[in-house]
Amino acid sequence: MQHSLTILAQGAAPAGPGNPMGMIVTMGLIFAIFYFMLIRPQQRKEKDRRKTIETLRAGQRVIFAGGLIGTIVEARPHTFAIEIARGVTVEVARGAISRLLKEGETPAVEETRG
């Protein structure tokens, strides 16, 4: 009986710290998961938004990050002249445009908050 206990004790894993290489591999896998699930889709979405902003022209309706809705009157190199009400034109940075509204589309209240 004494002999079988010795064999079991010798086959047991050491009680010291784990393999540092295993920890590095695990952290790498976690980073890869975060990259493909969070970072990359956000980068694609931002790239599509920038592409849309580059193609905007006069007459299109847009919504700003702050929730204002207006019609582009003039596209300038770094800004847009936007009419937000009859006779009220403001100059807005290109980056402030959140998205392009389709013809006749009115955004829901929830969309402007989120």
One Martini backbone bead per residue (centre of mass of N, CA, C, O) as a GRO file, in nm:
protein
  114
    1MET     BB    1   0.057   0.063  -0.020
    2GLN     BB    2   0.297   0.257  -0.002
    3HIS     BB    3   0.384   0.239  -0.302
    4SER     BB    4   0.123   0.375  -0.440
    5LEU     BB    5   0.155   0.658  -0.306
    6THR     BB    6   0.427   0.733  -0.432
    7ILE     BB    7   0.335   0.735  -0.726
    8LEU     BB    8   0.115   0.953  -0.700
    9ALA     BB    9   0.307   1.177  -0.596
   10GLN     BB   10   0.498   1.180  -0.848
   11GLY     BB   11   0.253   1.250  -1.066
   12ALA     BB   12   0.212   1.514  -0.959
   13ALA     BB   13   0.175   1.835  -0.968
   14PRO     BB   14   0.316   2.113  -0.910
   15ALA     BB   15   0.263   2.386  -0.669
   16GLY     BB   16   0.362   2.596  -0.833
   17PRO     BB   17   0.384   2.796  -1.074
   18GLY     BB   18   0.298   2.844  -1.374
   19ASN     BB   19   0.329   2.865  -1.700
   20PRO     BB   20   0.428   3.147  -1.870
   21MET     BB   21   0.354   3.064  -2.162
   22GLY     BB   22   0.053   3.007  -2.111
   23MET     BB   23  -0.017   3.299  -2.034
   24ILE     BB   24   0.065   3.433  -2.301
   25VAL     BB   25  -0.130   3.276  -2.482
   26THR     BB   26  -0.389   3.360  -2.337
   27MET     BB   27  -0.356   3.666  -2.382
   28GLY     BB   28  -0.349   3.649  -2.690
   29LEU     BB   29  -0.634   3.530  -2.724
   30ILE     BB   30  -0.786   3.759  -2.589
   31PHE     BB   31  -0.693   3.981  -2.782
   32ALA     BB   32  -0.803   3.853  -3.042
   33ILE     BB   33  -1.097   3.858  -2.959
   34PHE     BB   34  -1.120   4.164  -2.916
   35TYR     BB   35  -1.036   4.250  -3.196
   36PHE     BB   36  -1.263   4.085  -3.365
   37MET     BB   37  -1.517   4.199  -3.182
   38LEU     BB   38  -1.436   4.524  -3.143
   39ILE     BB   39  -1.217   4.680  -3.309
   40ARG     BB   40  -1.263   4.609  -3.611
   41PRO     BB   41  -1.563   4.694  -3.643
   42GLN     BB   42  -1.510   4.991  -3.565
   43GLN     BB   43  -1.313   5.055  -3.795
   44ARG     BB   44  -1.512   4.999  -4.024
   45LYS     BB   45  -1.728   5.202  -3.945
   46GLU     BB   46  -1.541   5.452  -3.964
   47LYS     BB   47  -1.460   5.415  -4.260
   48ASP     BB   48  -1.749   5.440  -4.374
   49ARG     BB   49  -1.807   5.723  -4.263
   50ARG     BB   50  -1.576   5.870  -4.412
   51LYS     BB   51  -1.669   5.793  -4.697
   52THR     BB   52  -1.942   5.935  -4.679
   53ILE     BB   53  -1.834   6.223  -4.620
   54GLU     BB   54  -1.673   6.251  -4.893
   55THR     BB   55  -1.962   6.218  -5.072
   56LEU     BB   56  -2.086   6.467  -4.997
   57ARG     BB   57  -2.358   6.694  -5.091
   58ALA     BB   58  -2.564   6.904  -5.202
   59GLY     BB   59  -2.899   6.834  -5.056
   60GLN     BB   60  -2.826   6.669  -4.816
   61ARG     BB   61  -2.918   6.485  -4.538
   62VAL     BB   62  -2.817   6.527  -4.193
   63ILE     BB   63  -2.660   6.402  -3.894
   64PHE     BB   64  -2.547   6.482  -3.592
   65ALA     BB   65  -2.395   6.401  -3.300
   66GLY     BB   66  -2.602   6.611  -3.142
   67GLY     BB   67  -2.892   6.579  -3.336
   68LEU     BB   68  -2.886   6.746  -3.570
   69ILE     BB   69  -3.068   6.862  -3.859
   70GLY     BB   70  -2.963   6.889  -4.211
   71THR     BB   71  -2.872   7.077  -4.505
   72ILE     BB   72  -2.665   7.085  -4.759
   73VAL     BB   73  -2.522   7.368  -4.927
   74GLU     BB   74  -2.196   7.336  -4.872
   75ALA     BB   75  -1.886   7.203  -4.980
   76ARG     BB   76  -1.594   7.192  -4.806
   77PRO     BB   77  -1.287   7.086  -4.725
   78HIS     BB   78  -1.357   7.096  -4.378
   79THR     BB   79  -1.659   7.179  -4.437
   80PHE     BB   80  -2.004   7.269  -4.379
   81ALA     BB   81  -2.295   7.405  -4.511
   82ILE     BB   82  -2.583   7.429  -4.296
   83GLU     BB   83  -2.930   7.387  -4.299
   84ILE     BB   84  -3.157   7.403  -4.011
   85ALA     BB   85  -3.319   7.646  -4.132
   86ARG     BB   86  -3.477   7.894  -4.259
   87GLY     BB   87  -3.197   8.101  -4.306
   88VAL     BB   88  -3.014   7.885  -4.138
   89THR     BB   89  -2.660   7.890  -4.131
   90VAL     BB   90  -2.400   7.652  -4.074
   91GLU     BB   91  -2.077   7.563  -3.965
   92VAL     BB   92  -1.933   7.234  -4.016
   93ALA     BB   93  -1.761   6.980  -3.936
   94ARG     BB   94  -1.711   6.681  -4.082
   95GLY     BB   95  -1.692   6.506  -3.808
   96ALA     BB   96  -2.001   6.581  -3.709
   97ILE     BB   97  -2.101   6.369  -3.890
   98SER     BB   98  -2.289   6.082  -3.854
   99ARG     BB   99  -2.522   6.077  -4.093
  100LEU     BB  100  -2.709   5.979  -4.359
  101LEU     BB  101  -3.012   6.067  -4.495
  102LYS     BB  102  -3.271   5.955  -4.633
  103GLU     BB  103  -3.522   6.002  -4.829
  104GLY     BB  104  -3.770   6.087  -4.589
  105GLU     BB  105  -3.612   6.052  -4.336
  106THR     BB  106  -3.685   6.000  -3.984
  107PRO     BB  107  -3.555   5.999  -3.694
  108ALA     BB  108  -3.556   5.856  -3.410
  109VAL     BB  109  -3.521   5.930  -3.083
  110GLU     BB  110  -3.317   5.698  -3.011
  111GLU     BB  111  -3.096   5.767  -3.228
  112THR     BB  112  -3.010   6.055  -3.109
  113ARG     BB  113  -2.907   5.936  -2.825
  114GLY     BB  114  -2.701   5.689  -2.940
   0.00000   0.00000   0.00000
